[in-house]
Amino acid sequence: MKKNFLTGLVIILPVGLTVIIVLLIIDLLTQPFLGFAEKILHQSPLMSVSNPIISSDEALKIWSKAVILVAIFLVVLMLGLFARWFIFKYLVKIGDKIIHRIPIINKLYKTVKEVINVMFTPQGKAFKQVVMVAFPNANTRCVGFLSRESPTVFNKPTNQELVSVFLPTTPNPTTGYLLQFPIDEVIHIDMSIEDALKFIVSCGMVSNAKGTDSKISIPKNEDQ
């Protein structure tokens, strides 16, 4: 009975937590506009249809949230469309400069913007390869992500060709260490970025690694 109960928890908890988080996000997005949307939909003929399952008030709230979500989606879509226009890009840059001049708010804005940019950066652009390096000492190995070739200013003191490797922490991969390793000390792992993240978040319990290969391709730093 204990094993069956634990198996049931493993199955239902991810689904349940996902549903709860989605509902919380929906409430967070729709709550500021809920009263306005309910006033508009209250006179709609759709609300006059009786429903034996839920009350009219609950139906009104559900429909209001649905309309708000659709409206938010359309607004974001239009902003994305306008953002491709040169004039709108210029206005966004001006607004960005103004916010960066406001004390306290500029630091919060910069942090949030950087986090969002990282979250929505495609995996192929955010990190290049999954690698393994010696860390925290020569006798242990750590899984990391190859970022790019190190700036030349880092190579000169050591007279070595270095690469930037991000070593995430477990189980929260959003924090970690950015270290510079000699290229010959970095081992390529035949694992996708997504599988490596699963391995890190699960504390090593989930692994889809296929093998290792010492060959590694360095992404060039175009900003040098």
Secondary structure, 3 states (H helix, E strand, C coil): CHHHHHHHHHHHHHHHHHHHHHHHHHHHHHHHHHHHHHHHHCCCHHHHCCCCCCCHHHHHHHHHHHHHHHHHHHHHHHHHHHCCCHHHHHHHHHHHHHHHCCCCHHHHHHHHHHHHHHHCCCHHHHCCEEEEEECCCCCCEEEEEEEEECCHHHHHHHCCCEEEEEEECCCCCCCEEEEEEEHHHCEEECCCHHHHHHHHHCCCCCCCCCCEECCCCCCCCCCC
